[in-house]
């Protein structure tokens, strides 16, 4: 079972609107002492966008204008051969994410803070990365067997490198794969075979023993598909889409029974909603979510004990003031729920 640091601990999803990595890390550490996260800073440089951030040593990859281009088919084979030698060596240093692409990560590691009960990192997941990264003919890497194999193994090593660094701050590392494209998985828009999606995710989850591995998806998805993988940390937009989990009570109950963690993104990320909500109104929303879960047979006590509070998604595109308020709401909501449930036994 995963031991969270108390009831309703809180953390962030990833991105912040800061330009200064030290200021971003300072804000994170001032608020999130139980589960700090390293801030992604997409406004600082295009290299911190979802694809370039983790593609510094990706075989066959190049940046053309604002696009990440990746070779495919026979054109990728020479790069693939060289890559497999490096991959099999087990050396993680070639897969380091450089400071110019993850300034917040390096600033957190250099902050001389910790140890913490937990620490959280994030990485673009293999499905979304593989569908967004295309060759010059706009064929996604995920559609090319060679490209998909290389990408999965490459991201595994990047994840292992990141987890190794974050272990300097905590014995318990959370690593969430950002998978926005899973919102369309299985649809006519993203017609992916179920087994390929699960294999891509498990290829990373299974290569990170001792790490609390999971997925962040901020839209509706086939949660049954995702819960069929070896996911252990499920981060979702509970402000808008909590009810999309209701058709999967058996899968969610089994997930909780094996020690899974639910990161309820119950703090909104739209400026108007951030301004309108209060910790009390969000606590009432969270209570409603737990009520609806319980009405479908999902143990309220199990859900409470597995709950982490987060914003619904990253905050990197927001004005600085709105992002700061969203972070404060997250912390204040966490404290309010902890006060409520620390004094009573959660209803089943």
C-alpha positions, 0 to 999 in steps of 0.5 A: 500500500502507498503511504501518503503523508496524511489525508488529502496531501497536495501537489501540482501537475507541472507547468507554471507561468514563471520565467525565473526557475528559482522564483518558481521553485521558491513558490513551490517549496513555500507551499508544497512541503509534503509533495513538492514538484518541479515546475515546467516553465514553457514560457521561458523557452520553446525548449520547455514545451511538451515535446522538445523538453524531453527530446534532447537525445531522442534518436532521429529527432530534430527541430524544424521551426517550431516542430519536432521532426522524427525520422521513421522507417528505414531512415531511422534504422542507423539511429536505432542501431546506435541507440540500442547499444546505448540503451543496453549499456544501462548508462543513464547519463546520455538520457539526462534532461539538460538545464536549458530544457528543464530549468525548474528541475535543476533549480529544485535539485540545487535548492538544498531543500528536503528531504520530503515525504514525497516528491513529484516529477513528470514526463510526456507520455509515450502515447501523446509523444508518439502521436504528436511527434511526426516525420516530414510526411506528418506520420506519427512516430507511434504509427511506425513500429521502429519509431514506437519501440525507440520512443518507448525505450528512450522515454523509459531511460529519461524517466529512470534518470529523472527518478534517480535524481529526484530520489536525492530529495525523497525516498518516495518519488511520484512520476506522472506521464502527461497523456493528453491524447488519451482523451481521444484514445479508442475514438475515430479521432485517435483509433489506437489498438488497446493493447498498444496503448497498454504496452506503451504505458506498462513499458515505462511503469514496469521499468521503474520499480519503487516509483509511484508511476502514473498518468495525468489526463485532463480530459475524458478517456477510457478509464477502463483501458488506463486502469487495465495497465499497471498505473499506480497514480491517476491524475485527472481533472476532477473539476470538470470530468470527475463523473467520467470515472463513474462508469468504472466502479469495479476498476477503480475499486480494484485500483484502490485495493492494490494501493493506487493513488487518485490525484483529484484535480478539483482546483480549476485552471480557468481564470474566471473559475479560479477567481470565483471559487473558494476553499469552501466551495471546492470542498463542497464540490469534492464532497459531492464527488465522493458522494457520487463515487460512494453511490456507485459502490466505491468505498468513500474511506478508500477514496479519501485515504488514496486522495491527493489534491491538485489543480485540474491541469498545468498552470503554465499558460495562465497569468501569474496572479491566477496561477498563484491563486490556483496554487493557494486554493490547492493548499487551502483546500487540502488543509480544509479537507484534512481538518474535516476528515481528521476529526471523523471517520470517512463514511463508506 
